[in-house]
Amino acid sequence: MFARLFGKRPDTSAGVAAPAVQRAEALLRRLEWTVLRRLDGLLQGDYRTLMRGSGLDLADLREYQLHDDVRHIDWNVTARLQHPHVRVFTEDREMAAWFLLDLSPSVNFGSGEQRKSEVLLQFTAVLARLISRHGNRVGALVYGQRGLPRIDAVLPARGGRNHVLRLMQLLLQPPAPEVRSKPGEGATRLGDLLRGATLSVRQRSTVFVVSDFISEPGWEQPLGELARRHDVVAVRLVDPLELELPDLGLIPIRDAETGEQLMVDTHDKGFRQRFARIAAQREAQLRESLARAGVDTLELATDDDLADAVLRFVDLRKQRVRQNPGARPVPTQLPRRQREGARA
């Protein structure tokens, strides 16, 4: 919400940045040392909690549970026992992961040291490298990178470190200057990205939808349809300033999605309270929409520790697999870590 108001933080690094290939190599090497090394050992043998696929070998039969795939119902057993039962298959070890990456203008916002777009890049790099190291393939759909509400690139699913570097290079490429000069040209339509994924991702895969979910309405149904065919994880990017407005006095703000500008008095306590109330309502509506779609949700704040966030998520999925082996993921909301002084 606040990203729409404040817009994107000016990018002052484009003119002095190294070529994308060098920046991608340097960033990936840093992440391998600072994040992946922390995950190694802790995730040894548990990478399949990130990747849930399907197989052809029948492993077991069990009672139907909420969010199971109805296509796996065994009707003969169901008729005999008078209760729905589903077939459980041995999962394929080689699977594909797809990243649906929302790079629309509101994602290029951050109130602290990091923008949401930087969190998106680091999360994608770490997960793609972690997954591809085990022989799996990763692909990506990039949306809104040039400031327009459309899919800008589709990277086919392949394996290996070099492929992860190509994905990072793609994300580090700056938009063309003539397009960048038109901020907010058309609001984000996340549904277009999700429908594009339905057409592009044919084989059952693990799909990470990485977005701040600031979008025009209508994305809920395509997300639910995608979740019925794939194991979908909604990775929600959020900045603390989007939830609570500090006292900054009279300031100009701009909607990054539409380009509309206005002046607001943040010194007004009533205005800040209304802002917080609207933000809380939007939070509740968004969580309800994600739960209805039947997807797991990982919230990544711009002030979060990336390795800790991934470990929280993996541990939660691992616990669910142990409690109910073979079941599809159920909607789960991960709480953001407590921030000191958040409501001073």
C-alpha positions in Angstrom: 0.0 0.0 0.0 2.6 2.5 1.1 4.8 1.5 -1.9 2.0 2.8 -4.1 2.0 6.1 -2.3 5.7 6.8 -2.0 6.6 5.1 -5.3 10.0 3.7 -6.1 13.2 4.8 -4.6 15.5 6.6 -7.1 18.0 4.2 -8.7 21.4 6.0 -8.6 23.5 3.0 -9.4 22.6 2.4 -13.1 25.3 4.7 -14.5 28.1 3.3 -12.4 27.1 -0.3 -12.1 29.3 -3.1 -13.5 27.9 -5.1 -16.4 25.0 -7.4 -15.4 27.2 -10.5 -15.9 29.8 -9.3 -13.4 27.2 -8.1 -10.9 25.3 -11.4 -11.1 28.5 -13.5 -10.5 29.6 -11.3 -7.6 26.1 -11.4 -6.0 25.7 -15.1 -6.4 29.2 -15.8 -5.0 28.3 -13.5 -2.0 25.0 -15.3 -1.4 26.7 -18.7 -1.6 29.0 -17.7 1.2 26.6 -15.8 3.4 23.3 -17.6 3.0 23.7 -20.9 1.3 26.5 -22.0 3.6 24.1 -21.4 6.6 21.5 -23.4 4.9 23.8 -26.3 4.1 23.7 -29.0 6.7 20.5 -27.6 8.1 18.7 -28.5 4.9 20.7 -31.7 4.2 18.3 -34.2 2.8 15.3 -31.9 3.2 15.3 -30.1 -0.1 12.2 -32.1 -1.1 10.2 -30.0 1.4 10.8 -27.2 -1.1 9.9 -29.3 -4.1 6.7 -31.4 -4.1 6.1 -33.3 -7.3 4.0 -36.2 -8.6 4.9 -39.7 -9.7 3.5 -42.8 -11.5 4.3 -45.5 -8.9 1.4 -46.1 -6.4 2.7 -46.0 -2.9 -0.4 -46.0 -0.6 -4.1 -45.3 -0.2 -5.4 -43.0 2.5 -8.6 -41.0 3.4 -9.2 -37.8 1.4 -8.3 -34.6 3.2 -9.0 -31.0 2.5 -6.9 -29.6 -0.5 -6.1 -33.1 -1.8 -6.2 -33.4 -5.6 -9.6 -34.8 -6.5 -8.0 -36.4 -9.6 -6.3 -38.8 -7.2 -9.5 -40.2 -5.7 -9.8 -44.0 -6.0 -13.5 -44.4 -6.8 -13.5 -48.2 -6.3 -12.0 -48.0 -2.8 -14.3 -45.0 -2.1 -17.4 -47.0 -3.0 -16.3 -50.0 -1.0 -15.5 -48.1 2.2 -18.1 -45.4 1.8 -15.6 -42.7 2.4 -13.4 -40.8 -0.1 -9.9 -42.3 -0.5 -7.0 -41.0 -2.6 -4.1 -42.7 -4.2 -0.6 -41.6 -3.0 2.2 -41.9 -5.5 6.0 -42.0 -5.1 7.2 -38.5 -6.0 9.7 -38.0 -8.8 13.1 -36.9 -7.5 13.8 -34.7 -10.5 11.3 -31.8 -10.6 11.1 -28.3 -12.0 10.7 -25.0 -10.0 9.3 -21.9 -11.7 9.6 -18.4 -10.3 6.8 -15.9 -11.3 8.6 -12.6 -10.6 6.6 -9.4 -10.2 8.9 -6.4 -10.9 6.2 -3.8 -11.3 6.9 -0.3 -10.0 5.6 -0.8 -6.5 8.1 -3.6 -5.9 10.9 -1.1 -6.4 10.3 0.5 -3.0 12.1 0.2 0.3 12.1 2.4 3.4 15.4 1.0 4.7 18.6 -0.4 3.4 16.9 -2.8 0.9 14.1 -2.4 -1.6 11.6 -5.1 -2.2 13.1 -5.8 -5.6 16.5 -6.5 -4.0 14.8 -9.0 -1.6 13.1 -10.6 -4.7 16.5 -10.9 -6.4 18.3 -12.4 -3.4 15.5 -14.9 -2.6 15.2 -16.0 -6.2 19.0 -16.5 -6.5 19.3 -18.5 -3.2 16.3 -20.7 -3.9 17.2 -21.3 -7.6 20.8 -22.2 -6.7 19.6 -24.4 -3.8 17.2 -26.3 -6.0 19.4 -26.6 -9.1 22.2 -28.1 -7.0 20.1 -31.2 -6.5 19.6 -31.8 -10.2 16.3 -30.0 -10.6 15.5 -27.4 -13.2 14.5 -23.8 -12.6 12.6 -21.4 -14.9 11.1 -18.0 -14.6 8.5 -15.6 -15.9 9.4 -11.9 -15.4 6.5 -9.4 -15.3 6.6 -5.6 -15.3 10.3 -5.1 -15.5 10.0 -2.3 -18.1 7.3 -0.5 -16.2 4.4 -1.9 -18.3 1.8 -4.4 -17.1 3.0 -7.4 -19.2 5.2 -10.4 -19.2 8.6 -9.2 -20.4 10.6 -12.5 -20.5 10.2 -16.3 -20.1 13.3 -18.2 -19.1 12.9 -22.0 -19.9 13.5 -24.4 -17.0 17.0 -25.7 -17.0 19.6 -26.8 -14.4 23.1 -25.8 -13.4 24.8 -22.8 -11.9 25.2 -21.0 -15.2 21.5 -21.1 -15.8 21.0 -19.4 -12.3 23.5 -16.8 -13.4 21.5 -16.2 -16.6 18.3 -15.7 -14.5 20.1 -13.2 -12.3 21.5 -11.3 -15.3 18.0 -11.1 -16.7 16.8 -9.5 -13.4 19.8 -7.1 -13.2 19.2 -5.7 -16.7 17.9 -2.1 -16.3 14.8 -1.1 -18.3 15.4 0.8 -21.5 15.6 4.6 -20.7 12.6 5.5 -22.9 10.4 3.1 -21.0 11.8 3.9 -17.6 10.7 7.6 -18.2 7.1 6.5 -18.1 6.4 5.4 -14.5 3.0 4.1 -13.6 1.9 3.5 -17.1 -0.9 1.1 -16.3 -1.6 -0.6 -13.0 -0.3 -4.0 -12.2 -2.5 -6.9 -13.3 -1.1 -9.9 -11.5 -3.7 -12.1 -13.0 -2.0 -11.7 -16.4 1.2 -13.2 -15.0 -0.6 -16.1 -13.4 -2.6 -16.9 -16.6 0.7 -16.7 -18.5 2.2 -19.3 -16.2 -0.8 -21.6 -16.7 0.1 -21.6 -20.4 3.9 -21.8 -20.0 4.3 -24.3 -17.2 2.9 -27.6 -18.5 4.6 -30.2 -16.3 3.6 -30.3 -12.6 6.1 -28.1 -10.8 6.8 -26.1 -7.7 5.8 -22.5 -8.5 7.0 -19.5 -6.4 4.9 -16.4 -7.0 7.2 -13.6 -5.8 5.2 -10.3 -5.5 4.0 -7.7 -3.1 0.4 -8.5 -4.4 -0.3 -4.8 -5.0 -2.5 -5.4 -8.0 -5.8 -4.8 -9.7 -8.4 -7.3 -8.5 -9.0 -10.5 -10.3 -5.8 -12.5 -9.5 -7.4 -14.8 -6.9 -9.1 -17.1 -9.4 -6.0 -17.6 -11.7 -3.9 -18.3 -8.5 -6.4 -20.9 -7.4 -6.4 -22.6 -10.8 -2.6 -22.6 -10.9 -2.6 -24.2 -7.4 -4.8 -27.0 -8.6 -2.2 -28.0 -11.1 1.0 -27.2 -9.3 2.5 -26.8 -5.8 2.3 -23.1 -5.4 4.0 -20.9 -2.8 3.1 -17.2 -2.5 6.2 -15.3 -1.5 4.9 -11.9 -0.4 7.3 -9.0 -0.3 6.5 -6.3 2.3 8.1 -3.2 3.7 7.4 -2.1 7.4 6.4 1.3 6.2 3.5 -0.2 4.3 1.8 -1.3 7.5 2.4 1.8 9.7 2.9 5.4 8.8 5.4 7.4 10.8 5.2 11.1 11.6 7.1 12.7 8.7 5.2 16.0 8.5 3.8 17.4 5.3 5.3 15.3 2.4 4.6 14.7 -1.3 3.7 11.1 -2.2 3.2 9.4 -5.5 1.3 6.2 -6.5 4.0 4.1 -8.2 1.3 2.2 -10.2 -0.7 5.1 -11.6 1.7 8.1 -11.3 -0.9 10.1 -9.3 0.7 12.6 -6.8 -0.6 14.4 -3.8 0.5 16.1 -0.5 -0.4 14.5 2.8 0.1 15.6 6.4 1.6 12.7 8.3 1.7 14.8 11.4 -2.0 14.3 11.7 -2.5 11.4 14.1 -6.0 10.7 12.8 -4.6 10.3 9.3 -2.0 7.9 10.5 -4.6 5.9 12.4 -6.9 5.7 9.3 -3.8 4.6 7.3 -3.1 1.8 9.8 -6.7 0.7 9.8 -6.9 0.5 6.0 -3.5 -1.3 5.9 -4.8 -3.9 8.5 -8.0 -4.4 6.4 -5.9 -5.0 3.3 -3.7 -7.5 5.2 -6.8 -9.4 6.3 -8.3 -9.5 2.8 -5.0 -10.6 1.2 -4.5 -13.4 3.7 -8.0 -14.6 3.2 -7.6 -14.6 -0.6 -4.3 -16.6 -0.4 -6.0 -19.1 2.0 -8.9 -19.6 -0.4 -6.5 -20.2 -3.2 -5.0 -23.1 -1.2 -1.3 -21.9 -1.3 1.4 -21.7 1.3 2.5 -18.2 2.1 6.0 -17.0 2.9 6.2 -13.3 4.0 9.6 -11.6 3.3 10.1 -8.2 4.8 12.8 -5.8 3.6 14.3 -6.0 7.1 14.1 -9.8 7.4 17.1 -12.2 7.5 16.8 -14.2 4.3 18.3 -17.4 5.6 16.1 -17.3 8.8 13.0 -16.8 6.6 13.8 -19.8 4.4 14.5 -22.0 7.4 11.2 -21.0 9.0 9.4 -21.9 5.8 11.2 -25.2 5.3 10.7 -26.3 8.9 6.9 -25.6 8.7 6.5 -27.7 5.5 8.7 -30.5 6.9 6.5 -30.7 10.0 3.4 -31.0 7.9 4.9 -33.7 5.7 5.8 -35.7 8.9 2.3 -35.3 10.3 0.6 -36.2 7.1 2.8 -37.8 4.4 1.6 -37.4 0.9 -0.9 -34.6 1.5 -0.8 -31.5 -0.6 0.2 -28.3 1.2 -2.5 -26.5 3.1 -2.8 -22.7 3.4 -0.3 -21.6 6.0 0.5 -18.0 7.0 4.0 -17.5 8.4 4.1 -14.7 10.9 6.7 -12.0 10.3 9.3 -11.8 13.0 8.6 -9.2 15.7 10.3 -5.9 15.1 11.5 -3.9 18.1 9.8 -0.5 18.3 7.4 -1.3 15.6 4.6 0.4 17.5 6.4 2.9 19.6 
